[in-house]
Amino acid sequence: MLNGEKKIKRPLRWAMIGGGRTSQVGYKHRSGALRDNTAFQLVAGAFDIDAQRGLAFGTNLGVAADRCYPDYKIMFAAEAGRTDGIEVVSIATPNGTHYEICKAALEAGLHVICEKPLFFQVEQVQEIKRLSEQKKKIVGVTYGFSGYQMLRQARHMIESGDLGDIRMVNLRYTHGFSSTEDAEKYSDAQKWRVNPQIAGPTFVIGDLSTHTYYMSQLILPKLKIKSVLCDRQSFIPSRAPLEDNAYILMHYDNGAVGSAWISSVDAGHMGSQTIRITGSKASIEFTDINPTQLLYEVQGKPNQTLYRGMDYLDETALADERLGALHVEGLSDAWANIYLKFAVAIEAKNEGREDFLEDFVFPDINAGLEGVRWITNCVRSSEQGSVWVDFK
């Protein structure tokens, strides 16, 4: 159980790029990183493309005015000259900026925590992976939902054979908040998400499904996709060529099949992710509406609901427990779990403990690479007429 005691020798000096006053994700990063104040300390930032607004925001967070920078390049140069300069930076900016900033951060000798999807091209991720290895730095990806503890329980049950042979994987991430064009009129964040030059080749596949896809990988690390078929729709025509709805079919290397429904135009739906895994013996189902529960259905037996924090769970599901089974945890706790893992991974990398990192499970650059592969292959299938394509 986590109780706030330090997991690393000292807090890491941390900065943010983006994540300012108008950001949809900035607070999630800060609440995750600072939940355990033994892991990170926010000491600097280039919080906003508007320098004065970023300065006002940063000082309201308690960051010294002289360490609230107008842009990341100035920040990297200034912090490099300080004995107490930053060691790790989080990138919470629009998709199209990730590659340039991530590369500059690594070249400045910094560890990186980046929003998803990492980049637009597999080749870009491979380049950054090589650079991170050369610089001996961690690149983490903020798949924030993956910090939910019951996902670790699902992974353990599958590895233990409780479900038998895996046959079907069904993923869903839908909401209705982009059902009309008004979503673009009143939200700056929505505007860039439907701009191909900034968001990349997808809207909901990149923005939503990468989360759910990584969660399925976390649960099923040995199951690999062989081929995909993707059918995309732009129900709001002005968003074309970017989709606001998509259906995806998957074939896995063990013969299993899968499906994903991804949508921001599921009118009236408040938003949720559901993952259902069906095997030859039993099925499990997880939804982030009730993330403290895992449905376990054994053929021929009464259904069971497993609850977070209970002693009957695997130790991997209990390791990130914070509040006790009687008290509900949520998304901010999940973010705190992954940020704490980032801190542990960074310290291990700094100390050269590569053996530890080989077995340490967290959303690293390989997870980011798989997310970009997922996007690339889905787009390729769709652009070829929604046909089956090899997952490569």
C-alpha positions in Angstrom: 0.0 0.0 0.0 1.2 3.5 -0.8 1.2 5.9 2.1 3.2 8.9 0.7 6.6 7.7 1.9 9.4 8.3 -0.6 10.0 5.7 -3.3 13.1 7.4 -4.6 16.0 9.1 -2.8 14.9 12.6 -3.4 12.2 14.4 -5.4 13.1 15.1 -9.1 13.3 18.7 -10.2 10.4 18.9 -12.7 9.1 21.4 -15.3 6.1 21.5 -17.6 5.8 22.7 -21.2 2.2 23.6 -21.8 -0.5 22.6 -19.3 -1.4 26.2 -18.5 -4.6 27.9 -17.6 -6.6 26.9 -20.7 -5.2 23.3 -20.9 -7.5 20.3 -20.6 -4.7 18.1 -19.3 -2.3 20.3 -17.3 -4.0 19.8 -13.9 -4.0 16.0 -14.4 -0.2 16.1 -14.9 0.3 18.2 -11.8 -2.1 16.3 -9.6 -0.4 13.1 -10.7 3.2 14.2 -10.2 2.6 16.1 -7.0 0.3 13.7 -5.3 3.3 12.1 -3.6 5.5 15.2 -3.0 8.4 12.8 -2.5 8.6 12.1 -6.2 8.5 15.4 -8.1 8.8 19.1 -7.4 7.5 21.7 -9.9 10.3 24.2 -10.1 10.0 25.7 -13.7 7.8 25.8 -16.7 6.9 27.3 -20.1 3.2 27.0 -19.4 1.6 28.9 -22.2 2.2 30.1 -25.8 1.2 33.5 -24.3 4.2 34.4 -22.2 2.4 36.9 -19.9 -0.4 34.5 -19.3 2.1 31.7 -18.6 4.0 33.9 -16.1 0.8 34.8 -14.3 -0.3 31.2 -14.2 3.1 29.8 -13.1 3.5 32.2 -10.3 0.0 31.4 -9.1 1.2 27.8 -8.9 4.1 28.9 -6.7 6.8 28.7 -9.3 9.4 31.5 -9.1 8.8 34.3 -11.6 12.3 34.0 -13.1 11.7 30.3 -13.8 8.4 30.9 -15.7 9.8 31.0 -19.2 8.3 32.3 -22.5 9.2 29.1 -24.4 10.8 25.7 -23.9 14.0 26.6 -25.8 14.8 29.5 -23.4 13.9 27.3 -20.5 16.3 24.5 -21.5 19.2 27.0 -22.0 18.6 28.8 -18.7 18.0 25.7 -16.6 21.2 24.1 -18.0 23.2 26.9 -16.4 21.8 26.4 -12.9 23.2 24.0 -10.3 19.5 23.3 -9.3 18.3 23.0 -12.9 15.5 20.8 -14.1 16.0 17.1 -14.5 12.7 16.0 -16.2 10.1 17.8 -18.3 6.5 17.0 -19.1 5.2 17.9 -22.5 1.5 18.8 -22.4 1.2 20.5 -25.8 -0.7 19.8 -29.0 0.3 16.6 -30.9 2.2 18.3 -33.7 4.8 19.8 -31.3 5.7 16.6 -29.4 8.5 15.4 -31.7 10.4 18.7 -31.8 10.2 19.3 -28.1 10.9 15.7 -27.1 14.1 15.7 -29.2 15.2 19.1 -27.8 14.6 17.9 -24.2 16.7 14.7 -24.7 19.5 16.7 -26.4 19.4 19.0 -23.3 20.0 15.9 -21.1 16.5 15.7 -19.7 14.2 12.8 -19.0 10.8 13.2 -20.8 7.2 12.5 -20.0 5.0 13.2 -23.0 1.4 13.4 -23.8 -0.1 10.8 -26.2 0.1 10.1 -29.1 3.8 10.6 -29.1 4.3 11.6 -32.7 2.8 11.1 -36.2 5.2 8.5 -37.6 6.8 5.3 -36.4 10.1 6.4 -37.8 10.0 9.4 -35.5 9.5 7.3 -32.4 12.3 4.9 -33.4 14.6 7.9 -33.8 13.7 9.3 -30.4 14.1 5.8 -28.9 17.6 5.6 -30.2 18.4 9.1 -28.9 16.9 8.3 -25.5 19.1 5.2 -25.3 22.2 7.2 -26.4 21.4 9.9 -23.7 20.4 7.2 -21.1 17.1 8.9 -20.4 13.6 7.7 -19.9 10.8 8.7 -22.2 7.4 8.0 -20.6 3.9 8.4 -22.1 1.0 9.7 -20.1 -1.5 6.9 -20.6 -3.2 8.1 -17.4 -6.0 5.6 -17.3 -3.4 2.7 -17.2 -2.8 3.5 -13.5 -6.0 1.9 -12.4 -5.2 -1.1 -10.2 -7.8 -3.5 -11.4 -6.0 -3.5 -14.8 -3.1 -5.2 -13.0 -5.5 -7.7 -11.5 -6.9 -8.5 -15.0 -3.3 -9.0 -16.3 -2.5 -11.4 -13.4 -5.7 -13.4 -14.0 -5.0 -13.8 -17.7 -1.3 -14.8 -17.1 -2.5 -17.3 -14.4 -4.8 -19.0 -16.9 -8.1 -18.1 -15.2 -9.7 -17.2 -18.5 -8.2 -20.1 -20.5 -7.2 -19.4 -24.1 -8.0 -15.8 -25.1 -10.6 -15.7 -27.9 -12.1 -12.2 -28.1 -11.0 -8.7 -27.2 -13.6 -5.9 -27.3 -12.7 -2.3 -26.7 -14.8 0.8 -26.5 -14.1 4.5 -25.8 -17.0 6.8 -26.7 -18.5 10.0 -25.6 -20.9 12.6 -27.1 -19.2 15.9 -26.4 -18.3 16.5 -30.1 -21.8 15.7 -31.4 -22.1 19.2 -33.0 -19.9 21.7 -34.6 -20.3 23.9 -31.5 -17.6 21.9 -29.8 -15.0 23.6 -32.1 -16.6 27.1 -31.6 -16.2 27.2 -27.8 -13.0 25.1 -27.1 -9.5 26.0 -28.2 -8.4 22.4 -27.4 -11.1 21.0 -29.6 -10.1 23.3 -32.5 -6.6 21.9 -32.7 -7.8 18.3 -32.2 -9.6 18.5 -35.5 -6.8 20.3 -37.4 -4.7 17.7 -39.3 -1.6 20.0 -39.3 -1.6 20.0 -35.4 -3.5 16.8 -34.4 -2.0 14.5 -37.1 -3.8 12.0 -39.3 -6.6 11.2 -36.8 -9.0 12.7 -34.3 -10.6 10.1 -32.1 -8.3 7.2 -33.0 -5.3 9.2 -31.8 -7.0 11.2 -29.0 -9.1 8.4 -27.5 -8.3 4.9 -28.7 -4.6 5.1 -27.9 -5.6 5.0 -24.3 -7.8 2.0 -24.6 -5.4 0.2 -26.9 -2.5 0.6 -24.4 -4.7 -0.6 -21.6 -5.4 -3.8 -23.6 -1.7 -4.2 -24.2 -1.1 -3.8 -20.4 -3.6 -6.6 -19.7 -2.5 -8.8 -22.6 1.2 -8.2 -23.1 1.8 -11.5 -24.9 -1.1 -11.0 -27.5 0.0 -9.3 -30.6 -2.1 -7.9 -33.5 -1.5 -9.5 -36.9 -3.9 -7.3 -39.0 -6.5 -4.6 -38.6 -9.4 -3.2 -40.6 -10.5 0.3 -39.8 -13.7 2.1 -41.0 -13.7 5.9 -40.2 -16.5 8.4 -40.4 -16.6 12.2 -40.2 -20.2 12.8 -39.1 -19.5 16.5 -38.7 -18.3 17.1 -42.3 -16.0 20.0 -41.5 -13.8 17.6 -39.5 -12.9 15.6 -42.6 -10.4 14.1 -43.3 -10.2 13.5 -39.5 -12.8 11.1 -38.1 -15.1 11.6 -35.1 -16.2 7.9 -35.2 -14.4 4.7 -36.0 -14.9 1.0 -36.0 -11.9 -1.2 -35.9 -11.5 -5.0 -36.3 -8.4 -6.9 -35.2 -6.9 -10.3 -35.8 -4.3 -11.5 -33.2 -1.4 -13.9 -33.6 -3.0 -16.6 -31.4 -6.2 -16.7 -33.5 -8.2 -14.4 -31.3 -10.3 -11.6 -32.8 -11.1 -8.1 -31.5 -13.1 -5.0 -32.1 -13.0 -1.4 -31.1 -15.6 1.3 -31.2 -14.2 4.8 -30.8 -16.4 7.9 -31.0 -16.8 11.5 -29.8 -20.3 11.7 -31.3 -22.0 9.1 -29.2 -24.7 11.6 -28.4 -25.8 11.7 -24.7 -23.1 9.4 -23.5 -21.0 10.9 -20.8 -17.8 9.0 -21.7 -16.4 5.7 -20.7 -13.9 3.0 -21.6 -14.9 -0.6 -21.5 -12.5 -3.5 -22.0 -14.0 -7.0 -22.3 -11.7 -10.0 -22.6 -13.2 -13.4 -23.4 -11.4 -16.7 -23.0 -12.3 -20.4 -23.3 -13.1 -20.6 -19.6 -14.3 -17.2 -18.5 -14.5 -13.5 -19.3 -13.5 -10.3 -17.5 -14.8 -6.8 -18.0 -13.4 -3.4 -16.9 -15.0 0.0 -17.2 -13.6 3.3 -16.1 -17.0 4.3 -14.9 -16.5 1.8 -12.0 -12.7 1.5 -12.0 -12.6 0.0 -8.6 -14.4 -3.1 -9.9 -13.6 -6.0 -12.2 -16.4 -8.3 -13.5 -15.4 -11.9 -13.6 -17.7 -14.3 -15.3 -16.9 -18.0 -15.2 -18.9 -20.3 -17.6 -21.5 -22.2 -15.5 -20.9 -20.3 -12.3 -22.4 -17.2 -10.7 -20.8 -13.9 -11.8 -18.3 -12.3 -9.4 -17.4 -8.7 -8.9 -13.9 -8.2 -7.6 -13.2 -5.0 -5.7 -10.1 -2.8 -5.5 -8.1 -3.0 -2.2 -9.3 -6.5 -1.1 -6.9 -9.1 0.2 -8.0 -11.7 -2.4 -6.4 -9.6 -5.2 -2.9 -10.2 -6.6 0.0 -8.3 -5.0 0.5 -6.4 -8.3 -3.0 -5.0 -7.9 -2.5 -4.1 -4.3 0.9 -2.4 -4.8 -0.6 0.9 -5.8 -3.4 0.9 -3.2 -3.7 4.3 -1.5 -7.0 4.7 0.4 -8.3 1.3 1.4 -11.1 -0.8 -0.1 -13.9 1.2 1.5 -12.9 4.5 -0.2 -13.3 5.2 -3.9 -10.2 6.1 -5.9 -10.4 7.8 -9.3 -8.5 9.2 -12.3 -6.3 11.5 -10.3 -5.1 8.4 -8.3 -4.4 6.6 -11.6 -2.3 9.5 -12.8 -0.5 9.6 -9.5 0.3 5.9 -9.9 1.9 6.3 -13.3 3.8 9.4 -12.3 5.3 7.6 -9.3 6.3 4.8 -11.7 8.0 7.4 -14.0 10.0 8.7 -11.0 11.1 5.2 -10.0 12.1 4.4 -13.6 14.0 7.7 -13.9 16.0 7.0 -10.7 16.7 3.5 -11.9 17.9 4.8 -15.3 20.1 7.4 -13.6 21.7 4.6 -11.5 22.2 2.3 -14.5 19.9 -0.4 -13.1 18.8 -1.7 -16.5 17.9 -5.2 -15.2 15.3 -3.5 -13.0 13.9 -1.6 -15.9 13.5 -4.7 -18.1 10.8 -6.1 -15.7 9.3 -2.8 -14.6 5.9 -2.2 -16.2 5.1 1.4 -17.0 4.0 3.3 -20.2 7.5 3.8 -21.7 8.6 4.8 -25.2 7.8 1.3 -26.4 4.2 1.8 -25.4 4.3 5.1 -27.3 5.7 3.4 -30.3 2.9 0.8 -30.2 0.4 3.7 -30.0 1.8 5.3 -33.1 1.8 1.9 -34.9 -1.8 1.5 -34.0 -2.7 4.9 -35.4 -0.7 4.4 -38.6 -2.1 1.1 -39.4 -5.7 2.1 -38.7 -5.3 5.1 -41.0 -3.6 3.0 -43.7 -6.5 0.5 -43.6 -9.1 3.3 -43.8 -7.4 5.2 -46.7 -7.2 2.0 -48.7 -10.9 1.5 -48.5 -11.3 0.0 -45.1 -9.5 -3.2 -45.9 -7.5 -5.7 -43.9 -3.8 -4.6 -43.6 -0.9 -6.2 -41.9 -0.1 -4.6 -38.5 3.5 -3.5 -39.1 
